[in-house]
């Protein structure tokens, strides 16, 4: 539809015949834009969810990477919000230009209705988008908390230790991996110790 043409109508009914197609075209474009934006948002959310799942499986031992990824996610979501708001703003500007062009036929009522409808739809879409963004951020924070509880450093801070054989640094899971007189390295929250084995016990038996 060419909105730049000099629209004139001899009668109110003729003006209505001109305005109705214009309004329908605007409504179609608004619906198309809304659907495209919703599709992009859902695609972005799905992508972020997949990346979060991949991230969760790879970064069990890295609290710093979790924080970095959270910052990247917040930045991505902020850019999505800014891009969407910019598109809404551009549509409003376009609508204002259309209002001026249609003023030649005095379609005041149609323009007001169209403006109210557009603003209502924009508000609804913003609310829906914000809801999904906050929900995904909440899920990410929950996942980050769970990963943090599995961080080896946090486990050590709770009083646990990690024992490795020397000199090959193999984690000890069974006393049979060691021998009396051998050496092991015991890592705690704040440092490590090299110890010599004097005796071994298992199930009440000594030096098995």
N, C-alpha and C positions, 0 to 999 in steps of 0.2 A: 504494500500500500504506500502510495506516495503522499506523505504528509506535507510536503513543501508546496503543493499546488494551491492556487488561490481558490478556496472552496466557497462557492456562493450557492444559495438556494432561494428560489422564488417564493416558496411557501414553507410553513413549519413542517408539514408532512414530508415535503421533499427533503428538508434538512434532516428529518429523522431517518429517511431512507439512506442518506449519506453517512450519518453518524453511527447507525447500528452496525454496518460492516466494520467500521473503524474500531468500534468498541469490541466487537467479537474478535477482531485480529489482535487487539491489545490483550484481551483476555487469553487468547491462545498463546501469545508470546509469553505472558506471565506464567501460565501453566507450564509451558515448555521450560522456561527458565527455572521455575521452582522444582520441577522434576529432575532437571539436569543437576541442580545444586544438591538435591537430596541424594541423587545417585552418587555424586562425587563424595559427599560426606560419608555415606555408608561404605563406599569403596575405601576411603581413607581409614575409617574406623576398622574395617576388616583387615586392611593391610597392617595397621598398628597392632591389632590383636595377634595376627600371625607372627609379626616381628617380636612381640612381647613373649609369646610362647617359645619361639626359638631362643630368645634371649634368656628365658628362665632355665632352659635345659643346658645352656653353655656356661652361664656365669654363676654357678653355685658358690665358687670360692672368691668372688670379687664384689665386695660392697661398693667399691669406688665406681666400677662400671655400671652398677645399678643406678647410682646417683647421676652419672653422666647420661645414661639412657633416659632417665626421668626428665632431665633438663632438655634433652633433644625432643622428647615427646611433647613437653610443655611448649617448646618453641614451635614445633610443627602444628600443634593445635592452635596456637596463637596466630600463626600465619594463615591457617584455614579460616579462622574467625575474621581476620582482617580482610582476606580476599573476598569472603562472602559479604561482609559489610560494604566493601567497595562496590561490588556488583549491585547490591541493593541501592546504594547511593546513585550509581549510574542510571539505574532504571527510574529512580525518582526524577533525576534531571531530565531524562528522556520524556517522562510523563509530563513534566512541566512544559517542555517544548511543544508537545502535542496539544496541551491545553491552550497555549497561545494560538496555535494554528487553527484549532477548532473553534476558537472564539468568534471567528468570522460568521459562523452559523448560530452563535449563541447557544451552544449545547451545555449550559451551566449545570443543569441537574445531572446529566449523564456523566459529566466530568467529575462532579463531586462524588457521585456514587462510585465511580471507578477509582478515585483516589482513596476513598474510605476502604474499599475492598482490597486494594493493593497494600495499604498500610496494615490492615488486619492480617493479611496473608504473610506479609514480611515479619510481623511480630510473632505469629504462630511458628513460622519456620525458625526464627532466631531462638525461640524458647525450646523447640524440639532439639535443635542443634546443641544448645547449651546443656540440655539434659544428658544427651549422649556423651558429650565431652566430659562432663563431671563424672558420669558413671564409669567411663573408661579410665579416667585418672584415679578414681577410687579403687578400681580393680588392680591397677598397676601398683598403687601404694601397698595394697594387701599382699600382692605377689612379692614385692620388694621386702616386706617385713618377714615373710616366710623364708625367703632366700637368706636374709640376714641371720635368721636363727640357725641356719645350716653352715654359716661361715666358720671355718676351723679356728680362726682367732677368737671368735665369740665363745666357742666351745672351750678353748683353753682358758679363757678368762673365768669360766665357771669352775675351774679347779681341776680340769682334766689335763692329761699330758699325752705326748706322742713319743713312743720309744722306737729307735732304729738300731739295727745291728751295725757294728763297725768292723771293717772299713767300708762295707758295701752299701750302707744306709738303706737297708730293707726294713720296712715297718714290721714290728714284732706283733704278731697276733696269737702266737702260741709259744710257750716256754721251750718247746722242742726246737725252736729256731735258734736257741742260744746254748751256750755251754759254760760250765763253771770255769772261771778264770778269764772268760771272754769280756769284751767291752761293748757297751751300748751307749747311745746318746739319747738323753731324755729331754725333750723340748716342752717347756711350760709357757705360761702366758708372757713372762718377762725373762726370756733367756733360755739357755740350754745347759745340760750337765753331762759330762762324760763319766760313766760309772763302770766299775768292775764287778762282775757277777761272782759272789761268794758261794751262794747256794741257790737251788731252784726248788719251787714247791708247786704241786698240782694235785688237787683232790686229796689233800692231806699227806701226800708223799713228798719226800725231800730228795733233791738231787736225782730226779728221774731222767 
